[in-house]
Amino acid sequence: MENGSLQYENQILKSELEAEHFILTQMAELGKVRNVRECQVAINNLLEKIGHFTKADRAYIVDEKDGCYYNTYEWCNEGIEPQINQLQNLRAEDMPYWIPKLSSGESIFIEDLENVKETMPVEYEILKPQNIHTLIVFPIILSNTLKGFIGVDNPNIKDAKDVIRLLAALGSYLGTTRENAAVYAKLEYRLNYDSLTKAYNRYGFYKNAQKLIKEHTDTEYCLILSDIKSFKLINEIYGENIADKILIDEVNIIRQKMKGNSVLGRLNGDIIAMVIPKEYLSEKEFSDMIKLLSDRYSNKNFRLHIYLGVYYIKDVNETIRQMVDKVSLVIMKSKGNMSNYILYYDENSYRNDIFKQQLIGEFETALNENQFCMYLQPQTDKDGNMLGAEALIRWNHPNMGLIMPGAFIECFEDAGLIYRLDNYIWEEAAKQLKIWKDSGYNYYISVNISAKDFYHIDVYQTFKNLVSKYGIDTDKLHIEITETALSEDKQAAHKTIERLHDEGFIIEIDDFGSGYSSFNFLKDVCADVIKIDRVFLKKSSHEERGEQILRSIISLSHDIGMDVITEGVENVDQLSMLAKMNCDWFQGYYFSKPITVGDFEEKYGIKA
């Protein structure tokens, strides 16, 4: 008898230990849950394991929402008919005995359904058609509020005590797990989605767009970037509500037009991005979208402009971030273009832009390390006697070698750095004139002025300081100007040139005849020399007419007291023709290409 009792106690202990181990194992699995999807998978696995462990027909979870109850998860043993579709939208009145007891934290244990026919008549009518004989249900409570319940139908009632303990532990832990999963879901949403437009945010877009193109390598995709012109100004003038409404409308319109496997996101501010199959890229559709938004928000005082940058994705291993950077550069470059709103990325253009950015980034170092070099191209009379030279610049780059000015002048102008480069070359010219003067030579050097110089420095005072600092004559430092250089702040620029002319500086009108200078300019500016552009020496089908115009310009210049230099002289025939027209000075490869100061001095026997 004692052995039988001991054996029974051991069996109970074993059963309790198995239940304890099961509970701890399942809690550990639930503890790994970090999002809603993982939670759903974990719950389905949990119900299956509970069902097998309790030898039940069915294991399930019922959730409360807005006062009603819904069977949301279900596991059924083999041969058992699912009930999940029938157990939806149950009201508290449908479970008048259960809900109060569960709300107070009590479990429901029905050992034999027929025994509760009188005490739970309403519940009995629901349970009887489900072929339920025994049942154990435990509440899921969070913050003292019933959030649902977990239950098993027809479990092995010999283990009822263990089943109740199991459901009690797991029900409580399950509630916390699901609450945490909901919190994680909210955090994940915030991490991946833009709260205003409900599209992906930057992080979500980069992640999901990259995933899309890597998972669909059989599809050609393109990245499209949308950028609203002067959006910050719209925000300031019309207010945040209107600006937000524009963005929401834009995203909704784009979302309606997206086809196939696509990804849409708001990267920041007014930058909307999408990755769509290339076959669905319709310039007309996107043009219509731009027009629709523009018409909706434009008025007589304001016109909404939207730029779209398009990038054809060829390498799925290239990051979306890199693609966005490339398209952003295309849009940034074109924002002043009012006629073209759909822009396409070009690899060669991009590489050129990157090269320019590199040069801009290295400007400071180059200036400090004297990497910029002054080259001289002689200006002579018809017999080849050198009278002076034009100062030109080259960049002696430590890695790339000699870089010609065409590669960097424009980008330095755009970056607002050209005035520093001009100032550098002016001073180099003044230094060289000082050396020549001290050595007994009477040559001049002409230097160029850019339009941007007038914005950043006092041009008049700068030249005055240079001749004073180096003790050179003003008529040896010639100043070359174009009509463009004086066009932006015309009155102030003209006044500066007039003052320099009055100080004795020789003023030369550069590139005359190239489209940058007009006869009206001759009337308005104080100048001593006209430099005729090389275009007049190029062969054309109207050479006689060109020669007649050239002859007239030279004659007119002399009539108004100006000397003439012709650029681009490359052969003796051109020299002979210009000499017959009484051109005063000549410049071009026939005499010399631009050369270093050392080579220049050697060529002309200057011993300085």
RAVENVEN-V957638 format. One line per field, one symbol per residue. burial: 1 if it has 9 or more other ideal C-beta (glycine too) atoms within 8 Angstrom, else 0. A space follows every 10 residues. Layout:
burial=???
This chain:
burial=0000000000 0000110110 0110011011 0010110110 0111111111 1011011111 1111000111 1011111000 0011001001 0001111110 1100001101 0010011001 0111011000 0101111111 1000011111 1111100011 0111111111 1111111111 1101100100 1111001011 1111111111 0110010010 1111111110 1001100000 0111011111 1011101101 0111111001 1111111101 1000011011 0111001000 0101111111 1010000001 0011011111 1001100000 1110100011 0010111011 0110011000 1111111111 1100011111 1111111000 0010101110 1110001111 1111111111 1111111010 0011111111 1111000011 0111011001 0101011111 1110110000 0011011111 1010111111 1110011000 1100101011 1111011000 0000011011 1011101100 0111111110 0001101110 1010111101 1101101001 10100100
